[in-house]
Every structure is written in C-alpha cells, then in structure tokens.
Amino acid sequence: MAPVAMRSVAQSLSAALPVSYWLDDPGKPAALPALTSDEACDLLVIGGGYSGLWTALIAKERDPARDVVLIESKEAGWAASGRNGGFCAASLTHGLANGMARWPGELAKLEELGARNLDEIEAAIARYGIDCDFERTGEIDVATEPHQVEELRELHEEAQKLGLAGGARWLDRDEVRAEVDSPTFLAGLWDTDGVAMVNPAKLAWGLKKACTDLGVRIYENTRGLSLAPSGAGMAVRTPYGRVFARRVALGTNIFPSLVKRIRPLTVPVYDYALMTEPLTADQLKAIGWTNRQGLGDSANQFHYFRITPENRILWGGYDAIYPYRGRLDSEYDDRPETYLKLAQHFFTAFPQLEGVKFSHAWGGAIDTCSRFSAFFGTAHSGKVAYAAGYTGLGVGATRFGADVMLDLLDGTTTERTELEMVKSKPLPFPPEPFAWTGITLTKWSLARADARGGRRNLWLKALDRLGLGFDS
C-alpha cells in the first residue's frame, strides 16, 4: 500500500478507544458484591461468562429447588463473552467441515442438537425478555480467492449429499455482491438460518439478571483459588471466604482450570476487532447489506464481520496472536499493529467506505484446543464437571456445554453424554517452548497456504494426519 494511503488508514484509527464496543455501554449493570463469608449450596458454578451463566440458569430451570451459587473473578461478561463478534451459531463443531473431519458418524446428530440448541437460545431470550439485539439473519462464508470458490462449492455439494445443507444457499459473484457489495467477493455460501447476530455483552448481562431472578446467588469480583474434596462434596476457597458445594461446574474456559490435568488441552490465542462509527445513509447504500447477515471470508487467516443495529460495522479476526509461553496478560488486549493491519484489510474489502473512522479497537483471549471445538469431562469422582476449548465459537455452543456439564453432574445418560464428541478429548499441546515453536510454524504455514492458492505444506499435512490444528 502506498504511504499516503497507509497514512489515511492510520488516520481512521485516530479516535478509536482501546476497549470493547459492547462493554463500553452506559447501561452496563453494576457489579454484585463479592463473597465475604462461607457459603453452602447444591451447585457451585465458577465463571460468569456464557458457560457459567447458562449452567446456572439451566440448573434452576431443571430443578427450581436446587440451591445455586455462581462466582466470577471480575464481572459477568467482562472477558470473551463481552468481546466477541456476536455470532451465535448453531454449529457445535466449529463449522461443518471440521465436524465432517472429526465425527462423520455422528455429524447428523450433532447438527440436529446444534440447531435445537440455537432454537432454545432464541426461546430463552424471549422468555426472559433479554434485550440483546438478537437477529437470526444467518452468515455468509465468502470466497475472496479463486481456490476458495471451489472449496466452498465442494463443501456445499458434500453437505447436500449428506442431507446436511439445510437452508444453505450458494451465491455466485453477482448474487453475493447483491447481498453485500465488496469487489473482493467472488462467491458465497449463505447459511440462512443457522447463525444469529447478538450484542454479546447485553446477552451476558441479560443472562445474569435471569439467573438472579430465579434465585441464583451471584458473587462478582470473587475468584476461585483452590478446589478440594470436603466431606461428600467439594470446597472452593476464595479471597474472602469459602463455598461448600455438593457439585461444582467449571466455566472458566481460557483461565487456568482448577482441574490442573486439563490445562495442557487449551492455549490462549488473542483475537482482535475494530468497530466503525455509524455509517451514513449514502455509505449504507454503497455496500447494500440490507439483510444484515454475518460474514466471514474463507482464508486460513480469516476475517469475520457484521453490521450492528446502529449501522456500525464490526471487523475482526485475521491476526491470532499466541503469547510466548502461553502467558495471559491484559497487555495483549491492545495491539495497535494489528489494528492497523485490520483497518488496511477493511478498506481493501470496502474501498467505497474510504474516510470512515473506527470508534473502538480491542482484543481478548480465546481458549483454543487442538480440535477447534469444546471438550467435556468430570473430576473428583463425578462431583466436578468442566467444559472448555470452544475456540471462538462459544456464543451458542456454551449453552450446549452447560447442558452436558449438568448431565454429567447428575450422572444421567442422555443423547448428549453418549456422543463421541463428549466422550473424547483433544490432543494436548506440547510443553513450552515446543508449543510456541509449533504454533508459530503453523501460523506461518497457514499464511503461506493462503498466498499459494490454498496449497498446504508438509507441516500442515502432518498436522492434518494427527488431527491437530490451529485457526485464526
């Protein structure tokens, strides 16, 4: 890009606040008090993101008499649940292609359960009056390179053969540009019903209120420090007290699990996003987008983007940053060099929006596992359950994970607990410095594949054979 154009791109970021647009909301609820004594309950949920909030809510729906406590180290929705793109997908497998590769024998059941899960999310939002801008507009996977056109077409044809295409619509170049006009779009595959757009922070805050309305006792700014057996149950120590619980559900995701043996199954990857100022009527007309779908391109290092009810565009993805030695640190939440790269890509995709400025730019950590989709299990003789590894697709799938954790804690056999996906675990990441070296090599290889017509090198082919992966 020419220096003058690059200066223009940089100027688009001049007023961008380094905070999540979703969390920068005057309607944000006040924090609830911290736990400052000992508590006893039937079920303790640790984590106030989607995973923990859905678990607490469904636990009370299943048994209103169950005494449920939830503790959160900061405030509900402050981490990934308040920083994501707001894509609430039916897929439990991080997309159809990943599901085909890993669980072909039960993919039809996984797709059915995922669709049912999304329906239940929509129903819960209506039932509890959660104002989170839920729009079931679907998502278009767009091809921006010729090889991606063929890959998308093959995926659609395979889904049709398996009877799993659902409401997916193939869009040629003119059709996709009629939906959203970018000169970079060559084709698209529109999942018309399997993805909804939401305001992610408002969804978390609405779930928090729904939980408290049902009698869940929520303590914020209360970190779980240790987990140990205590009589017939478990005890969790916090900074100012303890919780004694018959059962414990861990929804801590990327943060170090209190079940230490599962820590090698996830690594943190930092993801970044930009939000534009509201578009004018002329700018909206220049790009179309009247059907308000979410979009994602089909590169290995992909972008995801969507339009908000205020007619802002969220543009995120591409740079997946793995910190050296997997260190979680708030300093990685803000990365100007990535914002500049994302802004450059934005104006390449939408040159007709030249002059638009970004109001917010932010990042946050995602819990990535080697199979790209969640894993589940129990510890302490079935008294503790966990779910983690959603790899960026947890807005919808965490509700399914909550059901799984509660099934496991209840000791009941269900169609969920019988799934191979639920019974199996991803391969662990190697210890450092091998994890950092391997992930860095993988990122380089993926970028090279994008630049070489999708051709995968020997390293990527070896990872494919091992069932390992890494995605942006």
Secondary structure, 3 states (H helix, E strand, C coil): CCHHHHHHHHHCCCCCECCCCCCCCCCCCCCCCCCCCEEEEEEEEECCCHHHHHHHHHHHHHCCCCCEEEECCCCCCCCHHHCCCCEEECCCCCCHHHHHHHCHHHHHHHHHHHHHHHHHHHHHHHHCCCCCCCECCCEEEEECCHHHHHHHHHHHHHHHHCCCCCCEEEECHHHHHHHECCCCCCEEEEECCCEEECCHHHHHHHHHHHHHHCCCEEECCCCCCEEEEECCEEEEEECCEEEEEEEEEECCCCCCCCCHHHHHHCEEEEEEEEEECCCCHHHHHHHECCCCCEEEECCCCCEEEEECCCCCEEEEECCCECCHHHCCCHHHHCCHHHHHHHHHHHHHHCHHHCCCCEEEEEEEEEEECCCCCCEEEEECCCCEEEEECCCCCHHHHHHHHHHHHHHHHHCCCCCCCCCHHHHCCCCCCCCCCHHHHHHHHHHHHHHHHHHCCCCCCHHHHHHHHHCCCCCC
